[in-house]
Amino acid sequence: MSVDDHHGDHNIGFWCAAPPGVQGELVAENPDRFFVPPYVGGRGWIGVRFDRADTDWGEIVEIVDQAYRCVAPKKLLQRLDES
């Protein structure tokens, strides 16, 4: 889910699913880039800011790939891995 100043939080980025334990690691490691989003944060989702000058777009690609793998049906994951 993309976000743009959601309820005045000044974050431009997205929220996505994350593998178990990843949310806490990322937020603790870099709280300027990662945050616990409202509503879905309790289920382990992460908030990712990409309005920072030092945004690592390669890391963003990895995060999106992992997020998709958390929620995609097995059949689609199999197709992804085969390609």
N, C-alpha and C positions, 0 to 999 in steps of 0.2 A: 504494500500500500504506500503510495507516495504521500508525502506531507509537505505542506508549505505554510509555516507559521500556525500550526494547529493550536487553536484557542490561545494564540499569543505567546507560544513557547519559543518563537524565533528560530526554530529548527527547519531547515530545508533538507529533505532527505527521504528516507523511506523506513517502514517497519517491515520486518519479515520473520518468518519462522527460523529457528536455529536448533542445531542438535543439542541434546541435553548437556548442561554445564557450560556451554559456550557463552551464553549471555553474561554470566557472572565474570568469566575470564576477560571478555572484551571490555565490559564496562569498568572493571577494576584496572585494567591495563591502560585504557585510554578514554577517560570519561569526557574528554572534549570532542571525541568523534562518535562514541557509542553511548547509548542511554537505554533505560528500561521504558518502553512506551506505555502509555495508558491503555487500559482495556485488555490488551493482549500480552502485556509484559509478565503477568502472572502465569502464563503458559510457556514462558521461556523465550518469547519473541524478543528480538533486539531492534532498537532504533539506530539508524545509521545516518549521520550527517554527511552530506557531500557538498556543502557550501564552504568548505575550508580550502585554503590555498594549497595545502599539502595532501589533498585527497589522493589516495593510491587507487587508481581505477582498476588495476589488476586485482587488488584485494576486494574491491566491490564486485567484480566478476565472480570471484570465488565465493563470496558471501551469498550472492544471488543463486549460484549453482547449488550450494548447500541448502539454501532455503527451499528451493524447488524440490530437492531430493527429500526433504522432510515432509512434504505434503503431497507429492505426486503419486498417482496410482502405480503399482508395481509394473503393470504392462508398459506404461510410458517410460518408467525408469529403465526397463529392459531395452526399449528402443533407443533411448538416449545412450546407453552404454554400448550398444551395438554400432552406433554411428561414429 
